[in-house]
Amino acid sequence: MQSQNSILNALPAEAFAVLQSDIRHVDLPFDKAPCETGQPVHAIHFPHSGVVSLVTRMEDGAIEAAMVGRDGIVNGTSALDDNVSLHECIVQISGAGSAIAPQALRSAARRFEPLQSLIIRHEQVLLAQAMQSAACNASHTVEERMCRWLHDLTQSDQLTITQDYLAHLIGVRRTTVSLIAGNLQRSGLIRYRRANIKLLEIEALQDGRCECYQRVRNQYQDLLPI
């Protein structure tokens, strides 16, 4: 058994064999919203590539609480009990993944304790990430937060995102993002043109980010050492 998603890849062969007939391959195109807050979940996603943001929708936009990549699950709580999404999901970097109906994964999780344990621990990771994001937004500068956000996405050095969209995700005004992006560009760390960001100096972005990136990674390793 081999999967590009770390959660699926960590499953015992017997559990994966049971799920295999219910799993389908899906594309995750940029800006797609696989689920919306308070709406029924029709599919649970295991990204193979790309990044999905879990966001909270406000009157003037959406603020990101957590990210899910190839080491995670989108809407894993639907496999435990509730079939209603707790957040909106937006594909931040296009990719692909596996999708499965909530009832199929729920049935397998009840049958295989290791699968249920993985899902529970993953949701604990997302909760810890959301709590760290709340602390980060209150304590760190916009430039530190933007460097962390960009460094989180270094599976690709090319990002497609508008300043308006980035401002909403970080929780600041567009003019602030424009100012910080200009500073990073003049410093040679990024090139930003027409909603396209190219990361030029990834190590420098790492130096400029806040402590939250490493804290989130440590929490992940503690709760999900896969």
Secondary structure, 3 states (H helix, E strand, C coil): CCCCCHHHHCCCHHHHHHHHCCCEEEEECCCCCCECCCCECCCEEEECCCEEEEEEEECCEEEEEEEECCCCCECHHHHCCCCECCCEEEEEECEEEEEECHHHHHHHHHHCHHHHHHHHHHHHHHHHHHHHHHHHHHHCCHHHHHHHHHHHCCCCCEEECCHHHHHHHHCCCHHHHHHHHHHHHHCCCEEEECCEEEECCHHHHHHHCCCHHHHHHHHHHHHCCC
